[in-house]
Amino acid sequence: MLLFLEMRRIARATLLLLALSARAAVINVVPGDSYTKIESAQAGDEVDIAPGTYAFRVYLTKKAPTNNPIVIRAQNPANPPVWDFLSWTNVENAPGSYGAGDRGRGGWQFSGASNYRLSGIVFRNCRTASFNSAGIRYYNGSTNIYVKDCLFAYNDDGITGGTQESEITVEHCEFDSNGNTNASASSPTHNIYIYGGTYTMRYCYLHDSAQSQNFHVRARQAVLEYNWFARAKAYEGDLMTDDDFNGSGPFTQTMLLRGNVFVQAAAPANHSQVVAIYNDGGLTNLTLSVRAVYNTFVGNGGSAAFIHVSNADGTQMSAEESNNIIFGTTRPVLIENTNKGSVYGSNNWMQTNAIVTPFTASVQSASPGFRNAAAKDFTLAPGSVCINAANALVYGLPGREYFQNEVTNRMWRPRAAARDIGAFESTSAGEPVGPYSAFPRPQLDAGRSGANMVLVWPLFASDFQLQCSALLNPVLWNPVGLAYSTSASSIYATVPASGQSFFRLKR
């Protein structure tokens, strides 16, 4: 068998030529321009925004195709443009094309929009009279919205929105002190507030929410991975009832928390919980599920429940906690109605006086062995009991980890393996990946196993596809119809060794 191994994220040159041929314009925006330039962008256009301060509303509604998105970006990410509405008091008072009564709900709004890519913008002082404005609001079925390297500070909410079919991915962003203390306790003011749809957030730094949570999520499907959450005013976050569900169901909502760091405030307003699951809408026939794997929680020394399964009303709920460091609290979980919920998991580190039931294979000691907790370095020092103590049979192993702390932030690096408990692997090394870095190129390797070949690539490339071609000239790549497996350090697939095959990874 002739085996040709190729690592390739994407056919860059081909796609670049296609993209350039499809782009209609490069639109340059400078201070003194209005919202019309940005809103006029069509599929394939690039909007470059110069440094400066802007104070007009932006309303985006175009539906671009997936392979020809609308790109809106900072001309110079090191000197980003700032949308600041302080001079207007409330967003609804600022100029903009959208004139409906909810025009103040966001400095930038995506309504029924598709395939926008936004980067390098600062959103500041987005307030409204009803205390629910945001830097960005997306709704009305907006899909494939991608936001990276943006700062959201001092808004009622950093990002808000999400309807039943809406979806957004947020990466490399910071959410600082969003929330409004003038709002009532029940008002929606958080660092982020998601009402429904699908929500994905990676490599972000959310901290010091002004009123409530760092994340308040009602999405049907939410993935929060490799983020740093710190010092929420109330508690860190929750999964609650999707606003768009109606009828008799059944309804399901899920949240994955993977590879995150949680740092609890010294005196949060709600000191009984860190992450809550709650059917606040009173919806019948609803199931809520949270999986927390390979996270590091640093509590304030109290007894806050790392996950609170708040199902006293009989809502069906489940929570998994596996391979987490749960430090600074005696209570890894609280479940109110065990007849209507389940809690399970294994190989969590907990302090010696913690309640370990119902978890199995818990690792307990006086300290998890952080390298320098006082400096917020929660990587593992040599000799830590968390090293080589994880259960690598857990589904959804982490291939990445947050880099590095609250000062060097909003980046990630490949995680060397998933053998250690917590958000960091003691053997990880290498340069961080930032918002404008080239994606690391995973190595595709092969080895013989009897009559078969085993193709192996790293965990961080879990979103790459293994493809095969019988010939290179002409080349015709097709997905390999094989089941993938994982080990503590890699992904692998077994193929017959007979014949001639050429393989590559494509992202």
Secondary structure, 3 states (H helix, E strand, C coil): CEEEEEECCCCHHHHHHHHHHHCCCEEEECCCCCHHHHHCCCCCCEEEECCCEECCCEEECCECCCCCCEEEEECCCCCCCEEECHHHCCHHHCCCCCCCCCHHHCCEEEECCEEEEEECCEEECCCCCCCCCEEEEEECCCEEEEEECCEEECCCEEEEECCCCCEEEEECCEEECCCCCCCCCCCCCCCEEECCCEEEEECCEEECCCCCCCEEECCCEEEEECCEEECCCCCCEEEECCCCCCCCCCEEEEEEEECCEEECCCCCCCCCEEEEEECCCCCCCEEEEEEEECCEEEEEEECCEEEEEECCCCCEEEEEEECCEEEEECCCEEECCHHHEEEECECCEEECCCCCCCCECCEEECCCCEEEHHHCEEEECCCCCCCCCCCCCCCCCCCEEEECCCCCCCEEEECCCCCCCCCCCCCCCCCCECCCCCCCCCCCEEEEECCEEEEEEEHHHCCCEEEEECCECCECCEECCCCCEECCCEEEEEEECCCEEEEEEEC
